Amino acid sequence: MGSVEVAVAMVIVFAFALGMAIGVVLIVSFASRREDRLNSLWGEAPDPASAGVRRLVSASALGGLPVKGLRDHRGDGQGPGQESER
């Protein structure tokens, strides 16, 4: 095999890998926007793409605790189901 064929093969492999990465990013971003729009993170996933993204980022509706430092809509730092110590 000549150097031209090797260069062409490398460009093809690079283009395929770049296309796969862009596809994954697009699917994750669309599924994330759908979850935000439907406010469905605490319930069942609305579609298979959202379920796959939840598995990819290890987000679960079953027994998940909020990440330390994030605040809920009340702004007091208490997540859903957590009692205030006041």
N, C-alpha and C positions, 0 to 999 in steps of 0.2 A: 504494500500500500504506500502511495506517495504522500508527501506532506500536505498536499492540497486536499486529498480525501480525508485525512485525519483532521484537518482544520474544519472541513465541512461537517464531519461527524460531531466534533466538539460543539460547533455552533448549533446543530440540531438538538443535541442533548441539553445544552444551556437554554435554548428557547423552550423546550418541553418543560424543564424544571421551573423556569420563570413563569410559564403559563399555569402550571400546577399551583405555585405559590400565590399567584394573583387570584386564581379561582378560589382557593381556600379563604383568602382574606375577604373576597367579595361575599361568599356564602356566610361567613361569620358576621360580617357587618350587616347584611340584610336580615339575618336571623335575630341579631341583637336589636336592631331597630324595630322589628316586628314584636319582640318581647316587650320593649319599652312602650310601644304604641298600645299594646293590648293589656299592659300591666299584669302580665301572666307569670312572672318569675316565681311567685309563691304557689302556683297551681301546676297543673299538667302542662307540658309543652304543647303549643298550638299546632305544630307540624313536625315532621321528621328532621328537617334542617335544624330547628331550634333544639330538638332533643339531642341531636349530634353535637351541636355547639355546647350544650350544657355538659355533655360527657367530656368533650375536649377540654373545657376549662374547669371541670370538676365542680360545677354548680349544681346543687340538688335542692329540690323543694322539700325533701323529707329530712327533717331534723337539722337543717343547716343553720349555723349561727352567723350573725352578721360579722363582717370583718372589723376588727378593732380599729377605731379611729373614724369609721364612717357613721354618719348620723342618719336617722330616719327623717320622715317628713315633719316631725314635731320639733326637731332640732335639739333634743335633749340627749342624744347619744344612745338612747335605749332602743333596741330593735324590737320587732314584733314578738310579743309573748314574754318580754322581760319586764320584771317589776322594778319600779323605782325604789331606791333605798331611803326615800324621804319620809 
